[in-house]
Amino acid sequence: MNIVTSRLHCPYCGKLFELEMEENAQEDDLIEECPLCGSPVDIRLVLDEDGKVIDAEIHRADGDTDE
C-alpha cells in the first residue's frame, strides 16, 4: 500500500495540516474533520489517468465560499 501526503490549508481556521491517503483510494470526495479546529471539510482527491491519487483539494463542507 502506497501512501500519498498532501499539505492542505483548512478553509475555516486557515492552518496548514497534512493529509495522508492511500494511493488507490476508492472514493474521490470525502468529508473529514480538520484535525486542528474540528470543522467539517470537503476533500476532493485529484486522480491521474490510472485512478491513482496525486493530490487533494479542500473546500468548506457547508458550501460557503467566504473564507
N, C-alpha and C positions, 0 to 999 in steps of 0.2 A: 504494500500500500504506500503510495507516494503522497506526501502532504505538500500543499501549496499554502504559502503565507502571504497575506495581503495586509497592508497597513491602511487603516481607514480612519477618517475623522467623523466622530458622531455628529449628526446634524442637529442634535439637541444641545449637548454640552460643549461641542467643539473640540473635545480632547481626542488625541490620537491613540488608537489601540490596534493590536494585531489580531487578525482572524485567521485561524488555521482551518483548512478544508481538505477533504480528500480530493485528489486529482480527478477521480472518476465519480464525482458527486451525482446522485440520482435526480436531484431537484435543482432547478436553476433560479428559484425565487424562494427565499426563506424569510421568516420573521424571527428575529432574535432580540435579546435584550442587550443594550450597551453594557459592557462589563464595568463601566465606571459610574454611570448615572442611573442605570436600570430602565431607561426609556426604550420602548419598542422601536426597532429599526428594521426596515425592509432591505434585505441584502440580495442583490441580483448578481448571480455568478456570470462571468464572461467566459464563454466556452470557445475553444478553437474548432476547426472543421472536423476534428476527430471526436468532439464531445468532451474534451478534457478541459478542466478549469485552468484558466490562465490569469484571471484577475477577478475582482469583485467591485461592485458599485454599491453605495449605500445611500438610502433615502429615508425620510421620515415615514414611519408606518401609518401615520394619520393622514397622509396625502398632502399636508400643508407644505407649501414651498417656501414660506417665510422662515428665515433662519435667524 
